[in-house]
Amino acid sequence: MPATKAERHLLAWIGRTDLKAAAGDPEAGSGPIAQAALAEPYRAIHLLSDFSAEETKGYVKWLSDQTNARVQPYPSKLSSPTNFGEIYEAVTTVLDRLQAIKKELTFHLSPGTPAMAAVWILLAKTTWSARLIQSSSQAGVQVADVPFDIAAEFIPKLLQQSDARLASMVQGAPDETAEFSSIVHRSPVMARVIAQAKRIAIRSIPVLIEGESGTGKELMARAIHKASPRAAKAFISVNCGAIPPELVESEFFGHKKGSFTGAVSDRKGHFERADGGSIFLDEIGELPKAIQVKLLRALQEGEVTPVGSSEPRKIDVRVIAATNRTLIEEVAAGHFREDLFYRLAVAIIKLPPLRARSGDISLLIEKLLQQVNDAATDLGIKHKKISASAKNLMLQHAWPGNIRELLNTLQRAAVWSDDEVIGVDAIKDAIQLSPRTAPGADNILNRPVESGIELESLMAQVARHYIERALENTRNNKTQAAKLLGFGNYQTFTNWMNRYGVTG
């Protein structure tokens, strides 16, 4: 539903004419921003400013006196008001903070430089679908109807670059980012994550990827490596939780012949094998404290010492670590070294769970079913399609096991279904036998508390379970589902759906 005028938010760069208007220059009139603010009501006016703090503060006060809207400044220092990349970064930083009101935004083209206007146009015509306006003392305030093909021609000759370079700058990403195309998505939350990862990829800094099991942390790590200057070198993947504690040091740093029983020859560790490239330390939170100390030293000194040797060896390795825990909470609980955390978490990527990726599940079903069909010969099955009703059932599931569970469910359903088309019953059976949803596999009321439990997670699991069952029983009639679960009204039920990531 389009936003009403009173709900709209205006975004603009403060221009020189706006400052002149605030200073009382008669030739400036009220200035483009005030002219737009007085022409129609806005809930808030968000102003990016490359001017000094004093000039910005003075203009914000003056504009606040002219309008009832809240005026919010965003200081954005640029090396040049025509620097396309810096303007893009400044604008998208502000827009990321305004995601909740995405459908209510208006971009003002008139204030500022042509480069600033070009960025507004490109964003409005690609990822933000914002309304565009322009104003002048002669014509007043007008909606700017700019088709995208004209938008490209709007950019001044001064700013014209090759199409590939321009597209890269619009996305705020390095030129070589083809590897990220393997990450299937169309949801805004994943688009933001990938945009962050693209910026991080070109810098040789440590990265910490956090996310639930099955969210694709290794796929993201490989994409970061392959989009980096280290792409031609090795990518070594290490599952920290799968190495016996007594062997971790040898696996990481190598060993000399005879250094311990079974060491029949010299062996390079994972860090030496990754020299010049990247090492992916999956489930970093599982490392014993003693190894955390040695890992920290290796990262600080840029060298490793094999077990049984006294001679350190220099290494040049980019570390990409991953965990299904919140590592800063592990630090607070005393389970992970704080100094190592800050060494690893120079850049943090938080992968959202599948239930929070609205719009992605349908794409993933198609992509993963294609993978299943590509392996049809190995699985001993015919190529499969999925019925609309079965797909709808999958769209309603919360997928606590994330993408891994989704793939496993499709594989089971494909193997068990004799028909060419996978139907509802096959999907139901496959979901019910998922390790996280199998009958009797998880008695939620009788878990031992001695070793600790995550009560909030359990409550969320129960809520999602019964919300989904109620929707299934009422064929997605939310009013009837609300009654089945004892909610007083439809809106309360909808709030619970949103809270626990259930789609309907």
Secondary structure, DSSP 4 states (H G I P E B T S, - for coil): -PPPGGG-EEEEE--HHHHHHHTT-GGGTTHHHHHHHHHS--SEEEEEE-S-HHHHHHHHHHHHHH-SSEEEEEE---S-TT-HHHHHHHHHHHHHTTGGGGGGEEEE-SSS-HHHHHHHHHHIIIII--EEEEEETTTEEEE----HHHHHHHS-GGG---HHHHHHHHHT--S--GGGGGS---SHHHHHHHHHHHHHHTS---EEEE--TTS-HHHHHHHHHHTSTTTTS-EEEEEGGGS-GGGHHHHHH-B-TTSSTT--S-B--HHHHTTTSEEEEETGGGS-HHHHHHHHHHHHHTEE--BT----EE---EEEEEESS-HHHHHHTTSS-HHHHHHHTTEEEEPPPGGG-TTHHHHHHHHHHHHHHHTHHHHT----EE-HHHHHHHHHS--TTHHHHHHHHHHHHHHH--SSEE-HHHHHHHHHTSTTT-TTS--TTS--STT---HHHHHHHHHHHHHHHHHHHTTT-HHHHHHHTT-SSHHHHHHHHHHTT---
